[in-house]
Amino acid sequence: MTDVDKAHLMVESGPEQGRHITVPTNGVNIGREPTCDIILADDTLSREHCRFFFKDHQLHIADLGSTNETLVNNKPIADSLLRIGDRIEIGESILVIKQVSETGAPPPVPRGSGPEVARAVPPPAAARAPLTMVILGVLGTVVLMVIVMVLRKASTPTPVPQQIERQIEIEYERVEATQDQIRRYELTLKDKVLTERAEVARGDEGVLLREVTLSDQAAERLAAELNQAGFFNLKESYQGLVTDVWDAWDLSVTIGYTTHRVKVVNRLEPEPFRLAREALEGVAKQSLAAGVDP
């Protein structure tokens, strides 16, 4: 089977028309960011536009908070099961689903279905009885082996797989700008590495850059606090009056396959946004000060 035959997706139209893409078992992110698994030369894509992944051995797609949305058969989706022939629209590109199984291989052809299969000739009557005894003996042995394997498996603890839904990524930026200077504060969390960056333009305070790795427990606790804050129920933008001072917050949170981004400019923060921001800044303050997760 060629790579084209194994491909799950084909770019039907767009800058990379004709390209075939195979989705591995652990899934792929598609976008224009260099860190994406699959990069498409489409300027209208978001940095991380969507993700293809397998669930119950079937192909799914999830939007990663893209600006132009992800459309399946002309309908915007957040998370959708895919079928052969579905048309995926991301940016200016249209992808067609060619395979949906986890292996990407077509179903096997049943034995005996071809026109050239020879007709089986039954053995002589005298040989049938010994042959039957041999077959019964083999079947008995196989059944016994299966029973032993099932009992061993039942007594062995099953390892708990890593929950993809618990993965968390965050991008946070606070900008305070006046006619004299611009203060910028950034926090990013990716692959459990928390990075802090603070800088002042037109000033003499310089740039501060620190990072620390969070434990699984710390990352899960932060994800739980962000969910409880109600951040994912907020609107995408809260705009106040334009003045001589620019005071803005920009927070993007991805937990599992759910991404939400909220901007607040020149106005008081909504309560869920404040709670989410304080949870993030609290973890950053404790962990970066100690050099380890809190």
Salt bridges, closest charged atoms under 4 A:
GLU12 OE1 - ARG87 NH1 2.39
GLU16 OE1 - ARG19 NH1 2.80
GLU48 OE2 - LYS190 NZ 3.61
ASP79 OD1 - HIS60 ND1 3.83
GLU102 OE1 - HIS57 ND1 2.57
GLU169 OE2 - LYS190 NZ 3.26
GLU171 OE1 - ARG47 NH2 2.92
GLU173 OE2 - ARG184 NH1 2.68
GLU176 OE1 - ARG174 NH2 3.58
GLU196 OE1 - ARG210 NH2 2.75
GLU199 OE2 - ARG197 NE 3.42
GLU205 OE2 - ARG183 NH2 2.99
ASP216 OD1 - LYS192 NZ 2.61
GLU220 OE1 - ARG166 NH1 3.59
ASP247 OD1 - ARG174 NH2 2.76
ASP250 OD2 - ARG261 NH2 2.74
GLU269 OE1 - ARG277 NE 2.47
GLU271 OE2 - ARG274 NH2 2.35
GLU278 OE1 - ARG274 NH1 2.86
GLU281 OE1 - ARG277 NH1 2.86
